[in-house]
Structures are given as structure tokens and as C-alpha cells.
Amino acid sequence: MLAKPLVKKGATLSAAEKRQVLGRNAQIFTKVSVYFKLYTMYIFKTGGKIWKNKRGSGFEKV
């Protein structure tokens, strides 16, 4: 099934509006992907042992 657009029937978006919406979505996506990459790099650097030290303060490098 195709996702239905949120625009009402008969209302058409101009090219500029389409570009604006796509641009906003792309910005959000790139921000999320950048943060995700940083997060995964951090996990790999710490060896994936972030949750090992559950009690105590902060993270412990093993």
C-alpha cells in the first residue's frame, strides 16, 4: 500500500514547497545519522561495556 499524503485532495504543493519539506526531512535525517554514528563509535571505543558498571558513579573502562 502506498502511504497517503497528508495534503487534502485537490490541494497541490508547489515545487518550492516540496523542496522545503524534503530539505527539512533531509536535515533531520542527517542530524540523526550523525548522532547515531558518534554513539556507535563511542560504544566501540569503550568496548561495548557501558552498562557493565551499573552501580557506582560513571562508566568504568575495562
Backbone as a ProteinNet text record, in pm:
[ID]
protein_1_A
[PRIMARY]
MLAKPLVKKGATLSAAEKRQVLGRNAQIFTKVSVYFKLYTMYIFKTGGKIWKNKRGSGFEKV
[TERTIARY]
83.6	0	86.8	42.6	114.3	66.7	158.5	121.3	45.7	-64.7	-143.5	-79	-71.3	-15.3	-105.7	-45.8	-122.5	-199.4	-170.6	-238.6	-376.9	-475.5	-611.8	-619	-716.2	-733.3	-762.8	-698.6	-722	-616.7	-558.3	-454.3	-320.7	-251.1	-122.7	-10.9	98.6	214.9	292.4	339.2	424.4	562.6	643.7	777.4	860.1	848	925.8	885.9	755.5	707.3	757	753.1	802.9	949.5	1027.8	1170.3	1193	1111.2	1125.5	1100.3	993.4	959.2	1069.5	1116.3	1221.7	1349	1380.2	1500.1	1493.8	1376.7	1361.2	1379.9	1317.6	1329.8	1475.1	1544.3	1683.5	1771.1	1745.4	1823.6	1808.2	1683.2	1655.9	1726.6	1716	1775	1926.5	1992	2137.6	2180.1	2106.4	2139.5	2131.7	2023	2004.1	2115.4	2149	2250.4	2387.8	2417.9	2546.7	2555.9	2448.9	2449.8	2461	2392.7	2396.7	2538.8	2607.6	2745.2	2835.8	2820.8	2902.7	2878	2751.1	2713.2	2775	2766.1	2821.1	2973.5	3038.1	3182.8	3220.7	3142.8	3168.2	3156.3	3055.3	3035.6	3155.7	3201.7	3314	3441.4	3460.8	3580.8	3582.5	3467.2	3461.3	3447.7	3442.2	3439	3302.4	3198.9	3063.3	3033.7	3116	3097.6	3036.3	2950.7	2896.5	2811.6	2729.3	2631.9	2687.9	2817.9	2873.6	2874.2	2910.1	2917.8	2783.7	2689.3	2554.5	2547.3	2613.6	2616.7	2751.7	2758.7	2880.6	2860.9	2958.5	2941.1	3013.8	2945.6	3007	3037.9	3109.6	3143.9	3284.3	3303.4	3432.1	3492.8	3614.6	3679.6	3738.8	3713.9	3761.8	3874.8
-119.9	0	124.5	222.1	348.9	435.6	508.9	599.6	717.7	752.2	864.4	995	1091.6	1221.8	1292.4	1377.7	1448	1565.1	1596.8	1709.4	1664.7	1753.5	1719.5	1705.6	1628.9	1607.8	1741	1763.1	1886.4	1991.5	1985.7	2082.3	2028.3	2107.6	2062	2148.6	2085.3	2158.5	2213.3	2335	2390.5	2327.2	2345.1	2285.1	2336.8	2465.7	2525.4	2464	2444.4	2385.9	2242.4	2168.1	2030.1	2028.2	2119	2124.9	2157.5	2249.7	2290	2171	2097.5	1982.2	1877.2	1847.6	1747.7	1791.6	1919.7	1973.3	1956.4	1985.3	1974.2	1828.4	1737.1	1594.9	1549.2	1596.2	1557.3	1608.5	1731.7	1788.5	1703.6	1669.3	1588.3	1453.9	1392.9	1261.3	1265.3	1368.9	1375.8	1397.1	1480.8	1502.4	1370.9	1297.6	1170.8	1073.2	1063.2	966.2	1004	1134.8	1178.2	1140.7	1169.2	1134.9	984	908.5	763	711.5	769.9	729.4	758.5	879	915.5	819	785.9	696.3	557.7	505.6	372.1	373.4	482.5	493.1	491.6	561.7	567.1	428.3	354	218.1	130.8	141.5	58.7	96.8	227	271.4	216.4	214.9	166.2	14.2	-47.8	-193.3	-251.3	-168.5	-217.2	-252.3	-204.2	-239.2	-123.1	-45.6	74.3	36.8	-66.6	-97.4	-196	-227.9	-327.3	-274	-146.9	-87.7	-23	-102.1	-49.8	31.4	-16.2	66.8	135.1	246.1	324.7	444	530.7	654.5	645.4	681.2	692.5	559.3	566.9	447.5	402.1	273.2	216.3	152.3	190.2	128	-4.8	-106.7	-240.3	-278.4
0	0	0	-77	-78.9	35.8	94.2	203	145.5	208.5	159.4	202.5	113.4	151.5	251.5	334.4	436.2	377.1	251.5	187.3	142.6	158.5	117.1	-33.8	-79.3	-222.6	-290.2	-402.2	-475.9	-446.2	-327.9	-293.7	-343.2	-422.4	-475.2	-419.1	-386.8	-338.3	-456.8	-443.4	-547.9	-535.7	-638	-638	-520.8	-491.1	-382.1	-248.2	-228.7	-103.1	-88.6	-198.6	-195.2	-155.5	-216.7	-186.2	-39	13.4	153.5	246.1	218.8	302.3	294	172.1	154.8	225.2	216.1	280.5	430.8	488.2	633.6	676.3	603.2	636.1	624.7	520.2	499.5	612.9	659.1	769.6	894.5	927	1045.9	1033	914.1	892.3	909.7	852.5	862.9	1007.4	1081.8	1223.5	1299.5	1277.5	1348.6	1313.3	1184.8	1143	1198.3	1204.9	1259.9	1407.2	1482.4	1625	1644.5	1558.5	1568.9	1545.4	1444.9	1416.7	1535.2	1592.3	1708.1	1823.5	1844.8	1954.4	1935.6	1812.6	1786.4	1800.4	1754.9	1770.3	1917.8	1999	2143.5	2205.5	2161.9	2213.2	2176.6	2050.2	2007.7	2082.3	2108.7	2180.3	2322	2387.3	2525.1	2528.7	2413.1	2406.8	2435.7	2426.1	2446.8	2591.5	2684.9	2826.4	2903.5	2837.3	2900.8	3020.9	3006	3111.7	3214.5	3207.2	3299.5	3442.2	3457.6	3590.8	3623	3670.6	3694.3	3822.3	3928.7	4048.7	4054.7	4122.3	4120.8	4028.9	4026.7	3951.1	3818.3	3713.8	3582.7	3517.6	3408.2	3332.5	3369.6	3369.3	3405.4	3282.6	3249.5	3134.4	3177.6	3098.5	3134.4	3040
[MASK]
++++++++++++++++++++++++++++++++++++++++++++++++++++++++++++++

